[in-house]
Amino acid sequence: MLLAFNKPMNVLSQFTSEGGWPGLAEYIDVPGVYAAGRLDRDSEGLMLLTDDGRLQARIASPRAKTAKTYLVQVEGEPSGDTLDALRRGVTLKDGPTAPAEVELIEPPALWPRNPPVRVRKTVPDSWLRLTITEGRNRQVRRMTAHIGHPTLRLVRWQIGGIGLAGLALGAWREVSPNEL
C-alpha cells in the first residue's frame, strides 16, 4: 500500500505528536503505514507513506535518486546567473549538491498557509520550481540561502511521478507504486 498525503505546515513527519505539534495520526488512520522520508515541520506538501519496507527504502534512499519537486517562495528576485548556480550545483557545509532543475514561475494557486508568510513591502519575493534527486536535511532551504535568497515557504509538490494536484491540504489518497 502506498499513500500520498498533503502535509500541512506545523505537522510532524511522525505519527506521534510531540512538543505541542500534531503528528500524522491526527490525519491518517491507516494501520501499518509509515513515512517514506521526512518533511520538516515548517514545510508543507507531499509525503508518501507505505507498509512496504522495500518500497520505503526505494523512495527514501539517496542512491535511488528519486526526483523531488518543490514550489519554493524565496526572498528577492534571483537572477539568471543565480539560478544557473543551482543548476550547476552549489557547495554546502556538508559538500556539493547535485545539479538541480530550477525555473522561475508565477505564484502558484496554493491553499493559504497557517500562519501566513510575513509580507515585507520593501522586499519582493519570487517563486521557483526546484527539482532535486538528493534529500539532505533542509537541503532546499540551505541551497536557496546559499545563493542569497532565503526560503519563505516550501511546498513539496511531487515525488517521482506522484504529485499533489487535486489533493486537499490534510487529505490523503492511495496511489500506485507504478506512478513513482
C-alpha angles and dihedrals in degrees: 000000000000124000129193113210129188101218117207121221115274094029117120122235090236132075097242122075115235137182093001093306118119120239132216092273088075088067110022123056099177115123121229100018124119136182119279096211131339139269118201119251091247093050128081138205143045122025124168121214127189144172091215115093095198091051091047090053092047092052097042102037115102087213090065089061092210108183115243118192123203134189104219128191108204135186113254132003113291116218124227090257090053092051089047088060089061090046090055094042127254130236114244128182090271093049140276121329124227114255113281130214107234138169136170110246139184114264105282123234099252135158116270113272119235109240096025122234110267109253118216115196093207097047119063123211134210138198126233133189103216126182123192133173096206127070110205121163109288089342100157092048091049092047094052091045089051091059091047098258110104118208115254098177130011123195121176102218104176143012113196105316095335115100142175098241108134095006112120122224110276092014130114137197136187114255135184121256085223088072090067 
